[in-house]
Amino acid sequence: MMATTTLSRRTLLTVLAGTGASALVGCDPTGGPATAPAAAIPDPLLVELADGLGVLRGAERRTLPHAVATAEGRTVYAAAPQGADTAFWRADTVTGRTSPRVVLPGRWVPQAVAAHGTAVALTSELVRVTAGRPAGRDVTPVLIADASGVRQRLDLRGNVVPEAFTGDLTGLFVLEWLPAAAPDRYRVRVVDLATGTPGPLSTRAKAPVPPGAEEEMRGDGRQAVLAPDRRTLYTLYTHQPGHRHTRDLVSGRPGNAHAFVHTLNLVERWAYCVDLPHPFGEGPASGHAMAITPDGRRLYVTDVASGGVAEISTEELTVRRTATLATATGAAHVAADGNRLFLGAGTTVRTVDLADLGQAAQWPVREPVAGLVLSPGGNRLHVGQTRAVSWYDPATGRELGRAAVPGLVALHSLAGG
């Protein structure tokens, strides 16, 4: 796979599903007839639609709600109301196979999936970690399940949103919103699934965070990227003036980061923030985007409002290089392979040479960009647009094909790539 395309923050994992034991594509979520044949798309894609989420495979389309997928888009867990309860199942987007439905008592929606697709955290209502905030509540019910059914139920004190599982599946990272009854900020914590007890993360030095030194965030969690080895989750935050990291709180420094990348090690349970230089974080959150190289060593953050591009070393957790390109407006979308960064905003796609962070080429597209996805071999760049997906030769910018996708909101990733 040549590039990793991401969803907004932990929506990184929200994608589609199948129903019962039917094929993953070729029928609607209620078991009705298949969507009429459409132009064949050369690579299977996961997309967000106005009325749900879907998979595009060849000429087949499917629209389905309430599901989460692993980062590579192969394993999907889906839920649907079944009377007063919830039907729940797992699907493989490559083979089309689905597990038998199991019934979860009560109404639930999938919220977070383990990196290897072996467990899911469900909540009574869906809260996207990058958009909006939960309603006030003192207790949050969370269900841990897999394809065989319920593993355990937790009634967590406070107002929390599941974010990701620890690598060994013994813990659940959550956003704890404060104050619980009228939330306006949040902090990342980890819940011990054996006891249901939440606690702070560790520092990068693997030392426990001292009491009172947990970071509280008020800004926008724009986007998240899971590292190719599935050990680390990177989240881009913007609009954090005056924010103080744990290291600032411990040392007494004032802190003033407008944008940073929150690095969460899912295996060792530590967190560290990589500050981005000014003017990152000053412009609209939607104008920021990031992508990771296939080897996981470099993370690129862009801000089209200022033209900024920053290269982060994921080994050193520092900004190694920056560059300034021409500015643009609109939502930013990026994809990367080992040599190129593709940046889409408005009706233009640009190619950035990673050797010098200089712009190598640009070409127009028909409508505003709504997602970029590279094919596994890197010889096609799929571009989400208004009710359509087009694919281009990434070397020349020549349009190779186009398929109508009614209701398209965003192009997310390959399906099982």
CORZI-V658823 format. One record per residue. N is the residue number from 1. RES is the residue in three letters. PHI is phi as a letter, one per 40 degrees, with the letter a starting at -180 (none if undefined). OMEGA is omega in degrees with one decimal (999 if undefined). Layout:
n->N res->RES phi->PHI omega->OMEGA
n->N res->RES phi->PHI omega->OMEGA
//
This chain:
n->1 res->MET phi->none omega->-171.6
n->2 res->MET phi->c omega->-177.0
n->3 res->ALA phi->a omega->176.1
n->4 res->THR phi->b omega->177.4
n->5 res->THR phi->b omega->-169.4
n->6 res->THR phi->b omega->174.2
n->7 res->LEU phi->b omega->179.5
n->8 res->SER phi->c omega->-173.7
n->9 res->ARG phi->f omega->-173.8
n->10 res->ARG phi->c omega->167.2
n->11 res->THR phi->c omega->166.7
n->12 res->LEU phi->d omega->-171.4
n->13 res->LEU phi->b omega->-175.7
n->14 res->THR phi->c omega->178.7
n->15 res->VAL phi->a omega->-160.3
n->16 res->LEU phi->b omega->174.8
n->17 res->ALA phi->a omega->173.6
n->18 res->GLY phi->b omega->178.9
n->19 res->THR phi->b omega->177.4
n->20 res->GLY phi->f omega->179.3
n->21 res->ALA phi->b omega->179.7
n->22 res->SER phi->c omega->176.6
n->23 res->ALA phi->c omega->-176.2
n->24 res->LEU phi->c omega->177.4
n->25 res->VAL phi->b omega->175.1
n->26 res->GLY phi->h omega->175.1
n->27 res->CYS phi->a omega->-179.1
n->28 res->ASP phi->c omega->-172.3
n->29 res->PRO phi->c omega->178.1
n->30 res->THR phi->c omega->179.4
n->31 res->GLY phi->g omega->-179.1
n->32 res->GLY phi->c omega->-177.4
n->33 res->PRO phi->c omega->-178.7
n->34 res->ALA phi->c omega->173.7
n->35 res->THR phi->c omega->179.7
n->36 res->ALA phi->d omega->-179.1
n->37 res->PRO phi->d omega->179.6
n->38 res->ALA phi->b omega->178.7
n->39 res->ALA phi->d omega->-175.6
n->40 res->ALA phi->c omega->175.8
n->41 res->ILE phi->c omega->-170.7
n->42 res->PRO phi->c omega->179.3
n->43 res->ASP phi->b omega->178.8
n->44 res->PRO phi->c omega->-173.4
n->45 res->LEU phi->b omega->170.9
n->46 res->LEU phi->b omega->-175.4
n->47 res->VAL phi->b omega->169.1
n->48 res->GLU phi->b omega->-179.5
n->49 res->LEU phi->b omega->-177.6
n->50 res->ALA phi->c omega->-177.3
n->51 res->ASP phi->b omega->177.8
n->52 res->GLY phi->i omega->-179.6
n->53 res->LEU phi->b omega->-173.1
n->54 res->GLY phi->a omega->174.2
n->55 res->VAL phi->b omega->175.5
n->56 res->LEU phi->b omega->-178.9
n->57 res->ARG phi->b omega->-175.9
n->58 res->GLY phi->g omega->177.7
n->59 res->ALA phi->c omega->-176.9
n->60 res->GLU phi->c omega->179.7
n->61 res->ARG phi->b omega->172.2
n->62 res->ARG phi->a omega->179.0
n->63 res->THR phi->b omega->-175.3
n->64 res->LEU phi->a omega->-179.0
n->65 res->PRO phi->c omega->165.5
n->66 res->HIS phi->f omega->-179.9
n->67 res->ALA phi->a omega->172.8
n->68 res->VAL phi->b omega->-178.9
n->69 res->ALA phi->b omega->172.5
n->70 res->THR phi->c omega->-172.4
n->71 res->ALA phi->d omega->-179.8
n->72 res->GLU phi->c omega->172.5
n->73 res->GLY phi->g omega->-178.6
n->74 res->ARG phi->c omega->-177.2
n->75 res->THR phi->c omega->-177.3
n->76 res->VAL phi->b omega->171.1
n->77 res->TYR phi->b omega->-176.4
n->78 res->ALA phi->b omega->179.2
n->79 res->ALA phi->b omega->177.3
n->80 res->ALA phi->a omega->178.5
n->81 res->PRO phi->d omega->175.0
n->82 res->GLN phi->b omega->-172.6
n->83 res->GLY phi->g omega->176.7
n->84 res->ALA phi->c omega->-176.4
n->85 res->ASP phi->b omega->-175.8
n->86 res->THR phi->b omega->170.7
n->87 res->ALA phi->c omega->-172.6
n->88 res->PHE phi->a omega->-179.1
n->89 res->TRP phi->a omega->-179.9
n->90 res->ARG phi->b omega->178.9
n->91 res->ALA phi->b omega->174.9
n->92 res->ASP phi->b omega->-175.0
n->93 res->THR phi->c omega->179.4
n->94 res->VAL phi->c omega->-178.2
n->95 res->THR phi->c omega->-175.8
n->96 res->GLY phi->g omega->-178.5
n->97 res->ARG phi->c omega->177.6
n->98 res->THR phi->b omega->176.9
n->99 res->SER phi->c omega->173.2
n->100 res->PRO phi->c omega->176.1
n->101 res->ARG phi->c omega->169.9
n->102 res->VAL phi->b omega->-178.1
n->103 res->VAL phi->b omega->175.2
n->104 res->LEU phi->c omega->-179.1
n->105 res->PRO phi->c omega->-178.4
n->106 res->GLY phi->g omega->-178.9
n->107 res->ARG phi->c omega->-176.2
n->108 res->TRP phi->a omega->172.5
n->109 res->VAL phi->b omega->178.2
n->110 res->PRO phi->c omega->-176.7
n->111 res->GLN phi->b omega->-177.5
n->112 res->ALA phi->a omega->-179.8
n->113 res->VAL phi->b omega->176.8
n->114 res->ALA phi->c omega->-174.5
n->115 res->ALA phi->d omega->-179.6
n->116 res->HIS phi->c omega->173.7
n->117 res->GLY phi->g omega->-175.3
n->118 res->THR phi->b omega->179.0
n->119 res->ALA phi->a omega->-179.1
n->120 res->VAL phi->b omega->170.6
n->121 res->ALA phi->b omega->-179.8
n->122 res->LEU phi->b omega->176.6
n->123 res->THR phi->b omega->-177.6
n->124 res->SER phi->c omega->174.3
n->125 res->GLU phi->a omega->-177.8
n->126 res->LEU phi->c omega->173.5
n->127 res->VAL phi->b omega->178.7
n->128 res->ARG phi->c omega->-172.2
n->129 res->VAL phi->c omega->179.4
n->130 res->THR phi->b omega->-176.3
n->131 res->ALA phi->b omega->176.8
n->132 res->GLY phi->g omega->-179.2
n->133 res->ARG phi->a omega->-179.3
n->134 res->PRO phi->c omega->171.8
n->135 res->ALA phi->c omega->-179.9
n->136 res->GLY phi->c omega->176.8
n->137 res->ARG phi->a omega->-178.5
n->138 res->ASP phi->c omega->-179.3
n->139 res->VAL phi->b omega->179.5
n->140 res->THR phi->b omega->174.8
n->141 res->PRO phi->c omega->179.0
n->142 res->VAL phi->b omega->177.8
n->143 res->LEU phi->b omega->173.9
n->144 res->ILE phi->b omega->-174.9
n->145 res->ALA phi->a omega->169.0
n->146 res->ASP phi->a omega->-174.7
n->147 res->ALA phi->c omega->179.3
n->148 res->SER phi->c omega->179.0
n->149 res->GLY phi->h omega->-174.8
n->150 res->VAL phi->c omega->170.5
n->151 res->ARG phi->c omega->178.6
n->152 res->GLN phi->a omega->174.1
n->153 res->ARG phi->b omega->177.4
n->154 res->LEU phi->b omega->170.9
n->155 res->ASP phi->b omega->-172.1
n->156 res->LEU phi->c omega->176.4
n->157 res->ARG phi->c omega->178.4
n->158 res->GLY phi->g omega->-174.9
n->159 res->ASN phi->b omega->-172.4
n->160 res->VAL phi->b omega->177.0
n->161 res->VAL phi->b omega->177.6
n->162 res->PRO phi->c omega->-176.2
n->163 res->GLU phi->b omega->-177.3
n->164 res->ALA phi->a omega->175.5
n->165 res->PHE phi->c omega->169.8
n->166 res->THR phi->c omega->-176.5
n->167 res->GLY phi->d omega->-179.0
n->168 res->ASP phi->c omega->177.8
n->169 res->LEU phi->g omega->177.8
n->170 res->THR phi->c omega->-179.0
n->171 res->GLY phi->b omega->178.9
n->172 res->LEU phi->b omega->174.7
n->173 res->PHE phi->c omega->-179.1
n->174 res->VAL phi->b omega->166.4
n->175 res->LEU phi->c omega->176.3
n->176 res->GLU phi->c omega->-178.4
n->177 res->TRP phi->c omega->-175.5
n->178 res->LEU phi->b omega->-20.6
n->179 res->PRO phi->c omega->-170.4
n->180 res->ALA phi->d omega->-175.6
n->181 res->ALA phi->c omega->-178.8
n->182 res->ALA phi->a omega->-169.3
n->183 res->PRO phi->c omega->174.0
n->184 res->ASP phi->b omega->178.5
n->185 res->ARG phi->a omega->-178.6
n->186 res->TYR phi->a omega->176.1
n->187 res->ARG phi->b omega->179.2
n->188 res->VAL phi->c omega->178.6
n->189 res->ARG phi->b omega->177.2
n->190 res->VAL phi->b omega->-179.5
n->191 res->VAL phi->c omega->173.8
n->192 res->ASP phi->c omega->-174.8
n->193 res->LEU phi->c omega->177.5
n->194 res->ALA phi->c omega->-175.5
n->195 res->THR phi->b omega->-175.6
n->196 res->GLY phi->g omega->-176.3
n->197 res->THR phi->c omega->176.1
n->198 res->PRO phi->c omega->177.5
n->199 res->GLY phi->a omega->-179.3
n->200 res->PRO phi->c omega->172.9
n->201 res->LEU phi->c omega->173.4
n->202 res->SER phi->c omega->172.8
n->203 res->THR phi->c omega->178.4
n->204 res->ARG phi->c omega->177.0
n->205 res->ALA phi->c omega->177.7
n->206 res->LYS phi->g omega->175.3
n->207 res->ALA phi->c omega->178.3
n->208 res->PRO phi->c omega->175.8
n->209 res->VAL phi->c omega->-178.4
n->210 res->PRO phi->c omega->175.0
n->211 res->PRO phi->d omega->179.5
n->212 res->GLY phi->g omega->-176.8
n->213 res->ALA phi->b omega->176.6
n->214 res->GLU phi->c omega->-178.9
n->215 res->GLU phi->c omega->174.1
n->216 res->GLU phi->b omega->-172.0
n->217 res->MET phi->b omega->-179.4
n->218 res->ARG phi->b omega->-172.6
n->219 res->GLY phi->c omega->-175.5
n->220 res->ASP phi->b omega->169.3
n->221 res->GLY phi->c omega->-169.1
n->222 res->ARG phi->c omega->-169.9
n->223 res->GLN phi->a omega->177.1
n->224 res->ALA phi->b omega->178.4
n->225 res->VAL phi->b omega->174.1
n->226 res->LEU phi->c omega->179.9
n->227 res->ALA phi->c omega->-180.0
n->228 res->PRO phi->d omega->179.4
n->229 res->ASP phi->c omega->174.9
n->230 res->ARG phi->g omega->-178.7
n->231 res->ARG phi->c omega->-171.4
n->232 res->THR phi->b omega->176.9
n->233 res->LEU phi->b omega->179.5
n->234 res->TYR phi->b omega->179.8
n->235 res->THR phi->b omega->-179.7
n->236 res->LEU phi->c omega->177.1
n->237 res->TYR phi->b omega->174.9
n->238 res->THR phi->b omega->176.9
n->239 res->HIS phi->f omega->-179.1
n->240 res->GLN phi->b omega->-178.4
n->241 res->PRO phi->d omega->-179.7
n->242 res->GLY phi->g omega->-178.4
n->243 res->HIS phi->c omega->178.4
n->244 res->ARG phi->b omega->175.7
n->245 res->HIS phi->c omega->176.1
n->246 res->THR phi->d omega->-179.3
n->247 res->ARG phi->c omega->176.6
n->248 res->ASP phi->c omega->-179.5
n->249 res->LEU phi->c omega->179.6
n->250 res->VAL phi->c omega->-175.5
n->251 res->SER phi->c omega->-177.4
n->252 res->GLY phi->g omega->177.6
n->253 res->ARG phi->c omega->-176.1
n->254 res->PRO phi->c omega->-178.3
n->255 res->GLY phi->g omega->178.9
n->256 res->ASN phi->a omega->-177.8
n->257 res->ALA phi->c omega->177.0
n->258 res->HIS phi->c omega->178.2
n->259 res->ALA phi->a omega->178.6
n->260 res->PHE phi->a omega->175.1
n->261 res->VAL phi->b omega->178.2
n->262 res->HIS phi->c omega->-177.4
n->263 res->THR phi->b omega->-176.9
n->264 res->LEU phi->b omega->177.9
n->265 res->ASN phi->c omega->-174.6
n->266 res->LEU phi->c omega->-177.9
n->267 res->VAL phi->c omega->-176.5
n->268 res->GLU phi->c omega->171.3
n->269 res->ARG phi->g omega->175.5
n->270 res->TRP phi->b omega->179.2
n->271 res->ALA phi->b omega->178.1
n->272 res->TYR phi->a omega->-178.1
n->273 res->CYS phi->b omega->176.1
n->274 res->VAL phi->c omega->-179.2
n->275 res->ASP phi->c omega->175.5
n->276 res->LEU phi->c omega->-176.7
n->277 res->PRO phi->c omega->173.4
n->278 res->HIS phi->c omega->13.0
n->279 res->PRO phi->b omega->174.6
n->280 res->PHE phi->d omega->178.9
n->281 res->GLY phi->g omega->179.7
n->282 res->GLU phi->c omega->-178.7
n->283 res->GLY phi->c omega->-179.6
n->284 res->PRO phi->d omega->178.2
n->285 res->ALA phi->d omega->-177.9
n->286 res->SER phi->c omega->178.3
n->287 res->GLY phi->c omega->177.9
n->288 res->HIS phi->b omega->176.8
n->289 res->ALA phi->a omega->178.4
n->290 res->MET phi->a omega->179.0
n->291 res->ALA phi->a omega->-179.6
n->292 res->ILE phi->b omega->177.9
n->293 res->THR phi->c omega->-176.9
n->294 res->PRO phi->d omega->178.6
n->295 res->ASP phi->c omega->176.6
n->296 res->GLY phi->g omega->-173.7
n->297 res->ARG phi->c omega->-176.3
n->298 res->ARG phi->b omega->178.0
n->299 res->LEU phi->b omega->-177.6
n->300 res->TYR phi->b omega->178.7
n->301 res->VAL phi->b omega->180.0
n->302 res->THR phi->b omega->174.2
n->303 res->ASP phi->b omega->-172.3
n->304 res->VAL phi->c omega->180.0
n->305 res->ALA phi->c omega->178.3
n->306 res->SER phi->b omega->-175.7
n->307 res->GLY phi->g omega->-174.9
n->308 res->GLY phi->c omega->171.3
n->309 res->VAL phi->b omega->178.7
n->310 res->ALA phi->b omega->175.9
n->311 res->GLU phi->b omega->179.4
n->312 res->ILE phi->b omega->171.3
n->313 res->SER phi->c omega->-179.0
n->314 res->THR phi->c omega->175.2
n->315 res->GLU phi->c omega->-178.5
n->316 res->GLU phi->c omega->-174.4
n->317 res->LEU phi->f omega->175.7
n->318 res->THR phi->b omega->172.3
n->319 res->VAL phi->c omega->-176.8
n->320 res->ARG phi->c omega->-176.5
n->321 res->ARG phi->a omega->171.7
n->322 res->THR phi->b omega->176.3
n->323 res->ALA phi->a omega->177.9
n->324 res->THR phi->b omega->177.9
n->325 res->LEU phi->b omega->173.7
n->326 res->ALA phi->c omega->-178.8
n->327 res->THR phi->c omega->178.8
n->328 res->ALA phi->a omega->176.7
n->329 res->THR phi->b omega->179.0
n->330 res->GLY phi->g omega->-179.9
n->331 res->ALA phi->c omega->-179.5
n->332 res->ALA phi->c omega->176.0
n->333 res->HIS phi->a omega->-179.0
n->334 res->VAL phi->b omega->172.4
n->335 res->ALA phi->a omega->-176.5
n->336 res->ALA phi->b omega->163.5
n->337 res->ASP phi->b omega->-176.4
n->338 res->GLY phi->c omega->-174.2
n->339 res->ASN phi->b omega->-172.7
n->340 res->ARG phi->b omega->170.0
n->341 res->LEU phi->b omega->177.4
n->342 res->PHE phi->b omega->-174.8
n->343 res->LEU phi->b omega->179.5
n->344 res->GLY phi->b omega->174.9
n->345 res->ALA phi->a omega->-174.7
n->346 res->GLY phi->g omega->-179.8
n->347 res->THR phi->b omega->-179.4
n->348 res->THR phi->b omega->170.9
n->349 res->VAL phi->b omega->178.3
n->350 res->ARG phi->b omega->175.1
n->351 res->THR phi->b omega->178.8
n->352 res->VAL phi->b omega->177.6
n->353 res->ASP phi->c omega->-176.5
n->354 res->LEU phi->c omega->177.8
n->355 res->ALA phi->c omega->-177.8
n->356 res->ASP phi->b omega->-177.8
n->357 res->LEU phi->f omega->176.8
n->358 res->GLY phi->b omega->178.7
n->359 res->GLN phi->c omega->-177.7
n->360 res->ALA phi->b omega->-177.3
n->361 res->ALA phi->a omega->170.9
n->362 res->GLN phi->a omega->176.9
n->363 res->TRP phi->a omega->-179.7
n->364 res->PRO phi->c omega->171.2
n->365 res->VAL phi->b omega->-169.1
n->366 res->ARG phi->c omega->-177.8
n->367 res->GLU phi->b omega->-179.8
n->368 res->PRO phi->d omega->-178.4
n->369 res->VAL phi->c omega->178.1
n->370 res->ALA phi->b omega->177.8
n->371 res->GLY phi->h omega->177.6
n->372 res->LEU phi->b omega->178.1
n->373 res->VAL phi->a omega->175.3
n->374 res->LEU phi->c omega->174.8
n->375 res->SER phi->c omega->-178.6
n->376 res->PRO phi->d omega->179.5
n->377 res->GLY phi->c omega->179.4
n->378 res->GLY phi->g omega->-177.9
n->379 res->ASN phi->c omega->173.5
n->380 res->ARG phi->a omega->173.0
n->381 res->LEU phi->b omega->177.8
n->382 res->HIS phi->c omega->-178.5
n->383 res->VAL phi->b omega->173.0
n->384 res->GLY phi->c omega->-179.6
n->385 res->GLN phi->b omega->-177.7
n->386 res->THR phi->c omega->178.9
n->387 res->ARG phi->f omega->-178.3
n->388 res->ALA phi->a omega->168.4
n->389 res->VAL phi->b omega->174.2
n->390 res->SER phi->b omega->175.4
n->391 res->TRP phi->b omega->-169.0
n->392 res->TYR phi->b omega->168.3
n->393 res->ASP phi->c omega->-175.1
n->394 res->PRO phi->c omega->179.0
n->395 res->ALA phi->c omega->-174.6
n->396 res->THR phi->b omega->-175.3
n->397 res->GLY phi->g omega->179.2
n->398 res->ARG phi->c omega->178.4
n->399 res->GLU phi->c omega->-177.9
n->400 res->LEU phi->c omega->-178.6
n->401 res->GLY phi->a omega->-178.4
n->402 res->ARG phi->a omega->178.5
n->403 res->ALA phi->b omega->177.1
n->404 res->ALA phi->c omega->175.2
n->405 res->VAL phi->b omega->-177.8
n->406 res->PRO phi->d omega->176.5
n->407 res->GLY phi->g omega->-178.5
n->408 res->LEU phi->c omega->174.9
n->409 res->VAL phi->b omega->-178.6
n->410 res->ALA phi->a omega->172.3
n->411 res->LEU phi->c omega->-170.8
n->412 res->HIS phi->b omega->-170.9
n->413 res->SER phi->a omega->168.2
n->414 res->LEU phi->c omega->175.4
n->415 res->ALA phi->c omega->179.4
n->416 res->GLY phi->g omega->-179.1
n->417 res->GLY phi->c omega->999
//
